[in-house]
Every structure is written in structure tokens, then in C-alpha cells.
């Protein structure tokens, strides 16, 4: 979404007009859901977290500084919502049936069924390794690798100094590799 | 890990967060250290596999917008209902109080109305206290 359009929509939402919130919700929903699924581990809890995050975002829009980008601010709220839900008794990171969840990539199919099967198995292992590492590691990996945020944006979302992002990523990647090693997966393959 | 390339530098190099001159220094270190090359290869491989995890929830059918919309517009509805009900009740009470009805009738009707309101308030208060002390209130049924 264009920053100017986004700012205009937020300005109208701040004035209390909920109609202008819909384009924002629809624009951030896919990425938000990806982050929520990766943090919660299942669709149902992810949708609950996403819905609550959008409501909290609307309720706190009056505090939002229009000079700043909306995306990192929203993801910060979503991330906190996921963490709150994981901390409470309402949700627990749990891996669902992976066959339904993992996207079948066209490139895999083009390289033959065996290659596609190998890639699918690798992704399944990686997903299981994600379950083994803590929420703190998982969230920073998701923000970097799945959402492609820059370090300064990750720092804003996680409310940490920018200089800490690289160190946190290093530890998260190490934790992921250790989890894979525990599962008898060798890196690099 | 190389003596001159810290773990943080390696991450910044891997994620393209380094200035070109800094990258040049890391490139030189990489050329001289097989240990560093191996470390980087591991992280590259992890990064690439992780990025392939760009799943989309298969059972995701409908947007959350309808639910969000219900929740963000609901408070407005409640406020309007409360204002309307308050206004009508006050107007009704005023009409009743200023009418030429027998004072005893006014007193009896007023007592009934106040009694109902007090009972309603006490039931709401009890429910609220019960809910606050409920150890299972966060359990999803």
C-alpha cells in the first residue's frame, strides 16, 4: 500500500470512521497471518491473535504517530498479542499436520517428484525444529526470513536496540541449527 | 569464527545490512578462513531453507475483517443504545413525576422502579465478583 494512502486511511480511522479501516486490515492480513501462524503454530490460534491485534491496533490508533510507518507498529502489537496468548493458558505453540500447511512450490514440481519430496521433508524438519526453539528465537527468525524486515524495523517491532538485532539473530540461527542437529539433520546439506 | 569478524558482523553480512566497504573487509577475511566460510555456508543454507517455509494457511478461508468490524463498531452501538435508553427513561420519569397522578400512586410506582433497579444492580455486581474470582475464566470451553 502507498504510504500516502496509508496515512490518509489512518487519519480517517483516527477520526473514528471504521469504514477506512477495512483496506488496512485487508492489506496487512496476509503478512500478519503468516507471522501469527509461525508464532502460534496453528491456524486457529493465529486467526484469534490476528483478530485481537487488529482490534487493539484500532483502539490505540489515536496514539499512532502518522510520521512513522504503520507496518512495524502493527506487527509490534501482533507480536505482543501472540506472546500474551502463548503465555496465558489460552494457547500453546503446537505443530499441526504439515501436509496441509506447507505450500507446494512450483519449482519443486519442475525438478521432479523426488526433489519435491526431499524439499517437502526438509521443510517439515525445519518446521519441527522451530517448535523446539523458544518464542524469542522464533519471532526474530520469522520477522527476518519470512517477512523480510530490515534490522531497524525488527528493532522497532521487538522494542530492542538496532545493535542487538544481529546478535539475537545469531543466537536464534544457532538455536535452530542445534535443534536440527538434535534431530540428526546435518548442515550444510 | 574469525578473530576479525564477529558473529554480529557475520549476520549483517549474510542479511545484506553492511556498507560496501565493510563487506570488502569481510570478503577478505572469508577468503583467508575456511572456518569462516563453513560457518557462513551453514547460515546461508539455514536462511535459504527457512525462506522456503513461506507457507500459507491452507484452511484459511475468510478474512478476519467481519469479526474485526463487529468488534470495532459494537461500542458505538452500545453507547447509542445507552444514551437513547437514558434519555427515554429520564423523559418518562419527568412526564410521570409532573403528571396529575395521585401522589400515592407516584410513590408506589417509584418504589417499584427503584427496587427493580437495585435488584438488577445487585445481580450484576454479584456476577461480576463471581467472574473475577473464577479460576477457570481463561479456559476455553
Interface residues (C-beta under 8 A of the other chain):
Chain A: X18 X21 X22 X25 X26 X29 X30 X33 X34 X37 X38 X43 X46 X47 X50 X51 X54 X55 X58 X59 X88 X89 X90 X100 X101 X102 X103 X105 X119 X122 X123 X126 X127 X141 X144 X145 X146 X150 X151 X163 X166 X167 X169 X170 X173 X176 X177 X187 X188 X189
Chain B: X7 X8 X9 X10 X11 X12 X15 X17 X41 X42 X43 X44 X45 X46 X47 X49 X50 X51 X52 X53 X54 X55 X56 X57 X58 X59 X60 X63 X64 X65 X67 X68 X69 X71 X72 X73 X138 X139 X140
